[in-house]
Amino acid sequence: MKYKVLFINFGIQSILSLNSLPWTRQAKSFIQFIKQITMSQQNSSSTKVIHTASLVKRILIAAAIALVLITIFLLPVEGRPEWGNFWKVRPMIIVPLAGAAGGACSYLLKHLLGDGGRRKILIAILSIVVYVIGLWMGTILGLDGTLWD
């Protein structure tokens, strides 16, 4: 985008130097219009930067909450012999991954929709709903074939 603006500015300066031609007044107004458009696009293009530390923090917190919940759920359960010795490993991996995905969605919702008043409350409610649904789906996938049969 920077090169296009430089090229347009170079073209504008070269055309503006042609004052002796009869169409210069219309060309100047058209060029000023293009210049305003390109400058407003540069000023209004607010790119949002993803802060990696905040994203990782949300992912780790969400995954830790999911790991604690599935651990509390699985500790008192005795497995059947046909499930094998390591049947608890699968839910202990899949459920925190689902929680991490919910944490990433929470960060992206906050990041994309922004902050402010009612929008902040809506983002918090939507983030909780997305996290709970993701945790529920991860629990189903993790416990499939064992406790969820």
N, C-alpha and C positions, 0 to 999 in steps of 0.2 A: 504494500500500500504506500509505503514511503517513496518508492521509486516512481509510482504513478503520479503522486502529487508533485514531485520534483519535475517530471516530464511536463505536466500540465502547467506548472509555473514557468518553465522555460518557454513553452509554446505561447503562453500569455504575454510574456515580455517581448517575444519576437513579433507577435501580432500587434501589440500596442505601439511598437515603434513605426508601424506603417500608417502614419497620420495623413498622408497625402491621398489615400484612396477614398472614394466616395462612400464606401460601406463601413468605414471605421467606427462611426457612432453606434450603429447596430451591433457591430462585432464587439466593441468595447462593452456594451451593456450585457451582451450574451456571455462574454468572458468573465465579467464581474459576477454574473449569476452563477457560472460554473465554479468560480473561485469561492463564492459564499457556500455553495453546496459542499465542496471538498473540505473547506475549513470546518464547517459544522459537523461533517462526518468524522473528522479527526477529533474534535472536541467531545462529541457525544459518544464515541466508541469507548465506553468504559468497560474494559476487560477486567473480569474478576479473577484474582489470583487465588489459587487453592493453596492454603497454608498446610503444608505437609505435617507439621507437628500437631496441629489441631485435629487433622484427619486421623492420624495414627493414634492420638490420645482417645478419640471417640471410639475407634475400632477396638482398641485394647480394653477400654472400660466395658463396652458392650459384650465383647467376647468373654471377659472375666465374669460378668453377671450371668451369662448363659452357662459357663462352666460350673459356677457355684450352684445354680439351680438344677442342672442335670446331675451333678454329684450328689446333692441332697436327695434327689429323687432315686438315684441308683444304689446308694450305700446300703439301705436296709434290705434290698432285694437279693434273694438267693437264686442263682441261675439253674436252669435245667441241664442235665448232662448232655443232651443233644445240641445245646447251644455252643459248647466248647468252653475252654478256659478263659479266653479273652473276648467274650461277648460284650463286655462293657467298654472296650476300646473304641468301637465304631461310634456309639453315641457321644463319647467324650471328645471325639474329633469333629463330628458333623454338627453337633448343636452349637459349639462355640464358633464354628465357621459361619453358621446361619446368624448367630448373634453379631459377629463382626460385619456381616453384610448389612444387617439392620443398623448398626452404628454408622457405617459408611453412607447409607441412605439418609440417615438423620442429619449427618453433616452436609450432604449435598442439598437436602431440602432447605436447611438453614442458609446455606451459601447462595443458592439460586433464588430463593424467594425473598431473602433479605430480612432485616429486622424492623420492628416498629409496631407498636400498639397491638391492635387485634391480630395482625398478621403473625406476631410472635406467639400468641396463644394458639392460633391455628396451626402453626408449624410444630409446636410442642405436642399438640394432640395428635396430629398426623404422624409425627415421628414415633410416638408411643404405639399407635395402631400398627404402623408398618413393622416396628420392632417385635411386637407381640405376635403378629401373623407370621413373620419370618422365623421366630423362635418356635412357634407351634409347628410349622412345616419342617424345620430342622429336627425337632423332636420326633415327628412321625418318620422321617427318613432315617434317623439314627436308630430308632427302636424297631424298625420294620424287620419282621422275622423273629423277634425275641419277645419283648413285652407287648408290642403292638401287633398282635397276630389275631 
